[in-house]
Amino acid sequence: MSEDKNIKIARLIGLEKKAREARDKDELNFLVVNETREIINYTNSFLLLKSPTDKYHVNAISDLATVDRTAPLVTFVEDIMNDKSLKDLKEIELIDLEKFTKAMERKKPNNIPQYLLCVPIFSPQKGLQGYLILSRNDPFKENENELLRHLSRTYGHAYNTFLSNYFHYRKTRVIIHHIKVKHER
């Protein structure tokens, strides 16, 4: 095995460990959009998570502390990922930006690279939870896709933990609220 492959594998293991040890969803979001770069080179990344309305919204962008919901690039990426033809995509797919810009009758933003790779974040327990979108000016290689498939499952498992905790928290709050209301009567 070459030294370069050993380094990639060591980075992959380290990234998986960080994902498992993330203390909250914000920390995991940051890790997904910024530290995936240790494994795969990209210009920008966007993390879209499924909302309660089954729409995908950008929750994090690489190299930025917050997401501007009104930014043209953010709305462009959300429009692409909420397009019917990509709805519930379960495999890594290279997005044809020319096709989408023509179909949406929109101009491609100048600040988005030519290649956009869609990586589904999938959990066996909860299903499709969102997408990691990677962009760059060079084509993605098959060996990079294999690493991303593996990371996709790791991230899906990590998000599953936070979503389970969130829904348990919400359920507990609802039960406590009903107990208080009953007690006050």
N, C-alpha and C positions, 0 to 999 in steps of 0.2 A: 504494500500500500504506500502510495507516495506521501511525502510529508505534508503537502497541501491538503490531501484528503483527510489526513489525521487531524490537522488543524481545524478543518470544517466540522468534522465529527465532534471534536472537543468543544467547539463553539456551539454546536447544536445541542449537545448535552447540557452545557451551561445555560443556554437560553431556555430549554425545557425546565430546568431547575428553577430559574427565575420566574417563569410563568406559574409554576406550581406554588411558589412561595409568595406571590403577589398578595399584598395585604388587603387590597380593595380593587374595585373595577377600574378606577382611574389609573392606578398604578399598572394594571394589566393593559389598559388601552395604550398608555405611554410605551410600554415595553413592546407591544405588538407593532406599532407604527414606526418606532425608532430603532429598536434593537434587532429587529429582523434583518436589518442592514448588515449585521455581523455575518450572516449566512448568505444573503443574496444582495447583490448591489442593485440599487434603484435610485431614482431621482426624488420621487415623492411617493408617499403611501397614504392611503385613506382607509380608515376603519369605519365601515357601515354596519350598524346593528339594527336588528328588526325591532320596530316599535309595536306597541299594542294594536295599532291599526294595520299591521302587516306591511307597512312601508319601511324601506331601509333609509336610515338617516346617518349622515357623517357624524361620528362621535369623537374622532381624533384624526389629526393630520400630522404627518412627520414634521419635525422641526418647529412646530407651533404649539404654544401653551394652550390656546383656546381656539374654538371653531367659530368663525363668523358665518352665521346661518344665511346671511344675505350675499355672501361673496359669489360672483358668477361661476367660479370654478367648483365651488361646493354644490351649487344647484345643478350644474352640468353633470357632475359625477352622480348625484342622487337621481337625476332624471334618467341617466343611462341604466343604473342598477334597478330602478323601479319600472323599467320598460317590460312589457309583457313577455317579450322574447327571451329575457334573461331571468324572469321570475323563478325563484327557487332552483337556480342553477346549482348542481351538486358536484360538478367536476371543474377543475382548473381550466380556464378558457381565456384565450387571447381575444380581446375585444377589438372589433374592426371599427375604429372611430369614424372613418369615412362613411361607412354604412349607416351608423347611428346619426351622424350629423345630417345626412341627407334625409333619413326617415323622420327625424325630429324637426327638420327644416330650421336648423340652427347652425351657426358658425362655430367651429371648434375653437375654444379659447387658445390664445397664443402661448400661454404659460403651461400647457400640458404636453408632455413628450409624446412621441409617435406611438409607442407601444404601451398598451394598458393590459395588465394581466389580472384577471379576477380569480381570487383564491377563496372558495367558500370556507367558512368556519362552521364545521359540522360536529355535532356531538351525538353519539349513538343514543344517549338518554333523552335529549331535548330536540334533536333534529337540527335543521339549519338555523343558525343563530345570527349570521351576518356574513360580511365579505371583507376581505383585505384586498384592496386594489393597489397594485404596484405599477409605477410608470417609469419608463426610461426611454432613451433614444436608440438603444440596441435591442435586437430580438432576444427573447428569453430562451434558454437552452433546456433540453429535456432533463438533464441531471438537476438543474435548478428546480424544475417542476416537481421532481421526486422529493427533494428536500422540503419543498413547500407543502406537498401532500402530507408529509409526516408532521410538519409544524401545524398544519390546519387542524389535525386531530388533537394535538397537544393544546392548542388555543381553545378549541371547542370544549375540551374537558375542563380547562381552567374557567371558562365563562360559565359552564354548567354549574360549577361550584358557587359562583357569585349569584347566578340567577336563582338557584335553589335556596340560597340564604335569603335573597331578597323576597322571594315568594313566601318563605316560611315567616319572615319578619312581618310582611303585609298581613298574612293570615292570622298571626298572633295578635297584631294590632286590632284587626276586625273583631276577633273573639273578645279581647279586653274591652273594646268599645261596647259590644253587646251586653257584656256582664255589667258594666257601669250603668248603661241605660236601664237594664232590668232592675238593678239595685236601687236606682233613683225613684222608680215607680213605687 
